[in-house]
Amino acid sequence: MADDPLSHIPHLPMNPVTGHTLQILKDSYGFHHRNRAQFHGPYRFKVFGDWRVCLPGLAAMDLVLHDRDRIFSSREGWKTLHGIFDGGLALRDFEDHRRHRRIMQSAFRVAALQDYAARMDAAFGAALAGWPRGAPFAFYPRVKALTLRLGNQVLMGLDPDDPRSDGLNRAFTAEVAASMGLIRTPLPLTKMWRGQRSRAQLARQFLELIAQRRTSGGSDFFSQMCRARDEDGQGWTDDEIVDHFNFLLVAAHDTTASGLTSMVAALAQHPDWQQRVIDEVTHLDGQPLTVENLGTMVVTDRVFREAIRLRPPVPFIPRRALRDFSWPGEIVPAGTPPIRVPAGTRVLVCPGIEMMSPEFFAQPDQFDPDRFTPDRAEDRAHPMAWAPFGAGAHKCIGLHFATLQIKAFAVALLRHHRVRLAADTPSGWAHLPIPKPKDGLPIELLPKTG
C-alpha cells in the first residue's frame, strides 16, 4: 500500500484480525526462525495491533541495545508494560534513565549483596523443607511461589508469615497477567482491569511502608531503595519508589523463577553435570553463604550460563525508533540499498535466537557448559554473542543479584538431594511472556546418596 511506511519490509502471511499475534504466542521461536529462513534480513510482523520490525543478527543487537546515537526508546518499546509497570527502570530513557539507574545502583553495593545472600540462604532452606520428597511434583509453580515469598522476605523485609504476603503475591500475579492480555483497555473484568486495580493496591501498601523505611528501615532491598542516593545525594520521591519497586518485583521474581527452572531442568536431564554441581555444593558444607563463597562456584556458574543461553528469561527485546534510520541487514546481495526504517517504528532484537547461532557456539542445540571455560570462551567470540541480560545502558542492573540467587538456591536444593525428571518426555516450553515449562516440569527430589 502506498500509505504504508513499512511496505518495503516483507512479512509472512497473517490473520486479518489478529495479525501474527496468535502465531507468536503459540511458538515465538519457531515464528522468528521461519521469518529468518524466508527473508535473510529485516522483516516485519503484526502483534497486538502494531507492526514491528525485527532486525536479525548481532550487529543489529549492538546497534539497538548500545544505542550510541540515541535512536531507540526502551520506554516506548515496552508498550505491553504500560499501565501496569510505568516508571520502572526499563520504562525510562536516556538522561532520565541514567539518573534513576545511578540511584538504584547504591542498593546493589557489595555490603547489601552480602546481606541478601544471608537472607536467601535462610529463606530457601526454610521453604525447601516443605517440598515433597520421593514423590513427583511440578517444579515451576513451586519455585514461582518460592521466589514470590523470597521477594517479600529478602526484597521487602517482611516476616515469612506476614499476613500481607498472600495479598501482595496475588496482586503481583495479576499485574504480570495483565501485561500479556489481548485487550489493552481496562474494561471491567479484563486482565488489564484486574492488573491496574492490583497496581493501585500494591502502591497503597508500598506507600504505607516508605515513611517507616526511610528512617528506621533495615538492610532489605526495599529499605535500601527508600534511602538510596547517588553520588550527588539525590534520592527518589515516594511515587518513584513505588514505580521502581513495582517493576523490580517482575524483574526479580518472574525472570528468576524462569532461570531457576531452566537450570534445574538441565541438571535433571544431565546427571553428570548435576554431580559436578553437587560436588561444588558439598565443598561449601559448613561455610556461610557469602558473596565470596558463592563466587567460588564456577561450575554452577557455567551451568547457569548455559541454561539461560538455551532459554533466556527475556529472549526478545523491544524498542521504538524515535527517528528514521537505515539498516543493511545481515545478508544483503551486492548492490542492495540499505533498508529504511521510519521514526515511530517498533523494533525488535532477539538475543534468544542469536545465542543459538552455530557461527559462535559449537553445536548450539547441545547443553555444554564447558563452552564457557577460559580455553573455549565461545561467549566471547563476539561482544554480543551471549546477552541474556541485555546490553548497553539498559543491561540488567540486578544480574549479580540474580546470579547470587541462583547459586544460593543450588546450595539449598542440592545440599541433601539430587533431582530427577518425573516425566519421560517433557511437554515443551512456552516462551511468552516469560519462558516456562508447559507441564510445570514434574520432578522428584531423591536423597543425595541414593
N, C-alpha and C positions, 0 to 999 in steps of 0.2 A: 504493500500500500504506500502511496506517495507520502501520506502524512504520518507514516510510521518511522520515527527516527532510528529504529533498530532494524529496519527491513533488510539491511545489507548483512546482518548477522544471522546465520542459519539456526534452525531449531528442528527437533523431532516432532512428528505428529502429536496432537494433543486433543483432549476433550474440549469442546467449545464452551463449556460452562466452568469446569474446574481446572482447565489448563493441564499442567503436568503435576498438579498437587498430589493426586492420589497415587500416581506412579512413584513419586519421590517418597511419600510416606510409606509405601509398600516396600520399596527396595532402593534406597538412596544411592548406595554404592553402585548397584547394577545400572541405575539410570545414568549416572555420570560416566561409567565405563562405556556404555553404549554410545553416548554422545562423542566421547573421545575417539572411539573406533570409527565413527561416521565422519567426523569433521576435522580431526587432526589440528585443532586450533580453537579459538574462542567460539562459543555457541551460547544461545540464549534459551531460557526456559521460563514458564509462567507458573508461579506458585502464590497461593493466597491472593490472587487477582493482580499481581505485579510481575512485570517482566524483569528478569535478572540476567546478567551476562556472566558466564563462568570463564575465567582466564586460566587455562591449564598451564602447569609447569612451574618449576622452582624459580625461574626468573620473574614470573608473574607474582609469585608469593613475595619475593623480595621487593618488587615494585609497590605492591599494595600494602604489605604489613609494615615495611620500614617507612614508606610514605614520605620520602625526603622532600618532596615538593608540596606536601600538604594538600593533596588532591582528594583524599578519601576520608569520609566521615564514618567513624565507628558508631556514633550515636544513631545516625540515620540508617546505618546498615542493619542494626539490631532492631528492626521495626517490630518483630514479634514480641519483644520485651516491653514495648511502650505501653503505658497504662498500668503496668504491674511493677516493673523494676526501674522506673525512671530515677535518674540521679545517681545510679550506680557507676562505678569507675569505668566500665565498658561503654556506658552511655554518655561519656563526656569526651570532648575533643580538644586537641592542641594545648594552648596555654591553660585553659580551664582544667583539662585532664592532668596536665603536668603538675599544677598546684595541688590538686587533691591527691595525686599519687605520692607526692613528697610527704604530705601529712600522714598518709596511711603507712608509708614505709617505716615510720617510727614504731608502729605496732608489731613489726616483724624483726625487731632487734634480736641479737643473739640471746640476751638475757630473757626476753619474752619467749623465745622458742624453747629455751631450757624449761621454763615453767610449763609450756604447753606439752612438752614431751612427758614430763612427770604426770601431768593431769591425764594424758592419753593412756599411759600405762595402767593407771588405776581404773579408768573408765572402761577400757577394753577388757581388762581382766574380770571386772565385776559383771559386765554384760555377757561375756562368753561363758561364764559359769552356768548360765541358764539355758544354753543351747543344747539340743538333743545330742546324745552320744550313741553311736551304733545303730541309728535309725535314720532313714532318708529325710531330708528337709530341703526346702528351697532356700538357697543361699542369698539370692539377691534381695528379696523382701526383708530378710533378717538383717543384712548388713545395711540396707537403706534405713531401717528403723534405728539401727545402732549409730549410724552417722548423724541422724537427726538428734538422738539423745546426746551424742558427743558435742553437737553444736550447742545444745542447751548447757552442758556442763563446762566444756573447755572454752567455747566462744562466749557464752553468756554468763558463766559463773553461777548457774543455778544448781541447787542440790539435786541429786539423782531422782528424788521422789517429789520434787516441787510440783504442786498441782497445776501450775501453769504450763507444764511441758507438753501435755497431750494437746491442749488447745493451740499452742504455738505450732506443733507439728502438723495438725490438721490444716491450719491456715496456710502454712508454707506449701504443703502439698497442693492445695487449691490454687495457689499462685502459679506453681510450675505447670499445672494442667491448663491454666488459662493462657499461658504463653504459646501453646500449640493448638488452641481452639480454632476451628474453621470460621466461626462467627466472631469477628473482631470488635463488634459493638456490644457494650454491656447490657444486652437485653435481659429482662428478668429470667432467672434460672439457667442462663447460659454459663459456660465455663468462665467467660470473661467477667460476667456479672459476679460470680462467686469469687473469682480471683481479686477483683477490685474491693469487694467487701472484706476479704481476708487481709488485703494490704492495709486497709483502714484499721482493722483490728490489731494487726501487728504494730502499726505506727503508734496507736494509743498505748500499747504495752511497753514499747521501747521508750516512749517519751516519759513514762512513769519512772523508768529506771535511770534516765540520764542525769537528772539533778543529783541523785544519790551517788552515782558512779563518778561524777566529775570531781567530787570532793573526798569521798571515802571508799572508792571502788578498790577492787583487788587487782590481781595480776591476770585475770581472764581477758580475752580479746576485746569484749565489749567495753570493759573499763579502760583498757589501753586506748581504744578509739575515742572514748569520751575525753581523755586527757592528752591525746596526740597533738603534737606541734611540729611544724617544720623547723628548719634552721633559723628562720626569721621569727619564730614564736607564734606563727599563725596556726589556729586550730579551726574546728568546724562549728557551725551553728547546730542547734538541736535537730532541725529538719534535715540538715546534711548528714548527720549521724544516722538518722532513721533511714535515709536513702541508701547510704553506703552499707549499713549492716543488713538491710533487707536484701540487697543484691549479693552481699558476701555469703549469705546463707545458701543461695543456689550454687555459688562457686565452690563453697567448702563442703557442701552436702552431696548434691547430685553427681558432680563430677568425681568426687572421691569414691562414692558408692560404685560408680561405673568402673573406675580404675581398679578398685579392690576386687570387683567381680571378675574383671578380665584377668587379673593376676592369679586369683585362686583357680579359675578355670584352667589356666595354663599349667599351674602346679599339679592339678589333679590329672591332667592329660599327659604330663611328662614327669613321672615319678623320679627319674634320675635327677632332674633339676630340683624337685621338691626335697630330695635328700640333701642336696648341696645347701639349700636354704636352711633346712633343719640343722645341719652341722654348724652353720653360722649362728643360728639362734642358740644352740647348745653352748657355743663358745662364750655367749654373754650371760650364761646362768650365774645368778648371784650378784650381778652388776646392776647398778641403777641405770634406767634408760635416760641417757643424756644425749645432747646433740653430738658430742664427741663419740660416744659408744655406738650410736646408731650410724654414724658416719663410717664406721669400720665395716659395715655390712655391704661390701662391694658386690657380692654375688646377688644378694637380694635386689640391689640397685639395678644390676643388669637385667634381671628377670622382669622387674617392673618396667624398665625402659622398653624392653622388647614387647611386653604385653600391651603397652599403650602405643607402641608403633603399629602393631597389628590392629588395635581397636582403640583409637584415641577418644577420650571423652568429648572432645569438640572437633569432629572431623571436617567441618565446613565452617569457614569464617566469612561473614558478610561485611560489606562496606557500601557506601553510596558515593558516587563521584560528584564532587562539588563544582567541577568544571570539566570541559572537554579534554580528552587525552587520546593518544593513539597507542596501539599495541600491535607488534608484529606477529605474536603467536609463537608457539614452539616449533611448528613445522610449516614453513612458508615456501612455496615454489619460487624459483628465481623470478624476479621482476614483479612479484605480488606486492601491491602497495600496503602500507600499514592499515589496520582496521581502526576506524574512528569510533570512539565511544563517547556519546554526548553527555553533558552535565545532567545530573539528575538520575543517571542510570544506577541501578542497584547491581553491585559487582560481588562475585563470589570467588574465593580461592579455596582449595581443597587439600589441606595437609594430610587428611586421612587417605586420599588417593595417592598423593605424591610419595608418601612413606612406603608405598608398595612398589616403587619403581625398581625394576631389575638393573637400571643404569647405575644405581648407587648401592643397592642391597642385594647380595648374592642370595638366590633362591628366596625371594621376598615373602612367599607364602608360608615358609617354614619358620617354626619357632626356634630361634637360635640366639640366645642371649650373648654368646661369645662374640657376636658381631660388634659388640661394644667394648671389647678388650682393647688395650692400647696398641697391640700389634696389628689389629684389623681396623678398628675405628671407622667402620662404614658410615657411622652417623656424621663423621666429619669430612666425608667426601665432597660435600657442598655445604656452605653455611646454612642452607635451608633444608637440608636432607631430612633431619629429624627435628620436627617442630610441633610436638603435641601440645605444647604450652603457648603456641603462637610465637610472635617475634615482634621486634620493634617497640615502640612506646607502650603498646598495649599487651606486651608479653605478660603472662600470668604473674601477678605480684606475689601470689602465695605458693609458688612452685616448691620452694624449700619446705614450707609448712606441710604441703601435700605429701612430699616425699617422706617427711618425718612420720606422718600419719600412717602411710603405707607400711613403713618398716616397723613401727610400734605395733600395728595390727599383726604383722607377720610373727613378731615375737610372741604376742599373746596367743595367737592361734596355734602355732607350731611348737610351743614350749613343751606341751604334753601330748600333742595329737598330730596325726597326719590326715590328709584329705583324700577322699576317693569319690569319683563320679558315681552317682546312684542311677544314672541312665546310660544305656549303651550308646545311644545316638542322640546327642544334644539336638534340640529343635531349632537351633539357629538364633540369630540376634536381630533385634530391631535397633536402628541406629538414630532415630529421631524421637523426641528432642535430645535425649541422651542415650548412648548405647546401653542396651540391657538384654539379657537372655530371654527369649520368648517363653521358656518354660521355668524361669526363675533360677535356673542352674541347680537341679537336685544333686546334693552331695551327702556324704556320710563323714562324720568325724570318728576316726579309729584311734586306739591307743598308739602312741608313737612307736612302741616296741612291737606292735602287732604286725 
